Amino acid sequence: DIQMTQSPSSLSASVGDRVTITCRASQSIRSSLNWYQQKPGQAPKLLIYAASSLQSGVPSRFSGSGSGTDFTLTISSLQPEDFATYYCQQTYSTPWTFGRGTKVEI
Amino acid sequence: EVQLVESGGGLVQPGGSLRLSCAASGFTFSNYWMGWVRQAPGKGLEWVANIKQDGSEKKFVDSLKGRFTISRDNAKNSLYLQMNSLRAEDTAVYYCARIQYGSGSFWFDPWGQGTLVAVSS
């Protein structure tokens, strides 16, 4: 199984900060990496697919990069509604696996 | 509007069974792979299973093979998860999600709101 190591597990930030979350795969997954945002009591929401493609309707302050084993989600200027937990997911091979999540807090 | 609505969750005793349903609307259900993901209370996301458009291909996480089965009824625009021999560790919110494909990759979008399964005596 492909292991996804996400870091940090949590971070404290302020509105307007630039935030970077990383995800490392235990083997190459090419660009089969997605990012989701989850707020308490809600279902996950797709932000980025195929490593760097912004899902329709998602603000442009979110961006994704990377390929192979190392990936990054960047929020260029953190907004109040961005405080949430973020998960990476690989879909290169089954079992599809998620990172453990990064909780972004004030 | 694309919508997925899960149902069938609830409290069940260890060893019991439960069948979850996911009603799809707003898109041509038979054109998409579909999947289930679960989330134990306070924990992260765990992929459970996927099923091909016509039901001919199914993929499962190894730890659940033999206890859980995935199926679909395209005439009813519905996805199902049959869960047998339930254990306390199966307690989770279960989400259904549509699988999209492009650029050589797959992703889940959208997700349903989830249904809670609690396994306890």
Interface residues (C-beta under 8 A of the other chain):
Chain A: R30 S31 S32 L33 N34 Y36 Q38 Q42 A43 P44 K45 L46 Y49 A50 A51 S53 Q55 Y87 Q89 T91 Y92 T94 P95 W96 T97 F98 G99 R100 G101
Chain B: V37 G44 L45 E46 W47 N50 K59 V61 D62 Y95 Q100 G102 S103 G104 S105 F106 W107 F108 D109 P110 W111 G112 Q113 G114
